[in-house]
């Protein structure tokens, strides 16, 4: 846990990736569980998975900036969020992959 309290951009990127992947896995597992229980055909569409998995990064970024005063780590989370959003929109708009 102390590793994530270092004030480096790399630490923020790692924290953002971990939070985003854990959120994505949680959403996918809930979606899979609801489909297997035949509650719904598709709970969350695949085009909404990546934007929804970016939401917890806002909380992580807020904690780094305001609570811990780790500005470089918060900037790393912000950088990762913008890069993932840009890649998502490029893939979505140009190639209609999602």
C-alpha positions, -999 to 999 in steps of 0.1 A, spaced: 0 0 0 29 24 7 39 20 -29 8 38 -41 16 68 -18 48 77 -38 44 109 -58 53 98 -93 34 98 -125 42 61 -130 25 53 -96 -6 71 -107 -7 52 -140 -3 19 -122 -30 28 -97 -53 39 -125 -47 7 -145 -53 -15 -115 -85 3 -105 -98 2 -141 -91 -34 -146 -107 -44 -113 -138 -24 -121 -139 -40 -156 -136 -75 -141 -164 -67 -116 -187 -54 -143 -180 -84 -165 -186 -108 -137 -219 -92 -127 -230 -92 -163 -220 -129 -167 -238 -139 -136 -270 -121 -146 -269 -136 -180 -263 -171 -166 -292 -167 -142 -314 -158 -172 -324 -125 -155 -315 -105 -186 -301 -111 -220 -274 -84 -217 -271 -63 -185 -245 -39 -198 -237 -36 -234 -201 -40 -245 -199 -5 -258 -205 8 -223 -179 -13 -205 -148 8 -210 -164 42 -201 -180 26 -170 -147 12 -159 -131 46 -161 -155 61 -135 -136 49 -104 -104 66 -117 -121 99 -109 -123 89 -72 -87 77 -72 -76 110 -89 -96 130 -64 -79 112 -35 -44 117 -49 -50 154 -55 -70 165 -24 -65 139 3 -29 129 -1 -16 160 -19 2 138 -44 0 159 -76 22 138 -98 3 106 -90 -30 123 -96 -16 136 -130 -7 100 -139 -43 88 -133 -56 118 -153 -31 110 -181 -42 74 -182 -79 83 -182 -75 107 -211 -54 82 -231 -80 54 -226 -108 78 -235 -90 89 -267 -83 53 -277 -119 43 -270 -134 71 -290 -110 66 -319 -118 29 -321 -155 36 -316 -158 65 -342 -133 54 -368 -136 16 -368 -170 10 -350 -154 -17 -329 -176 -10 -299 
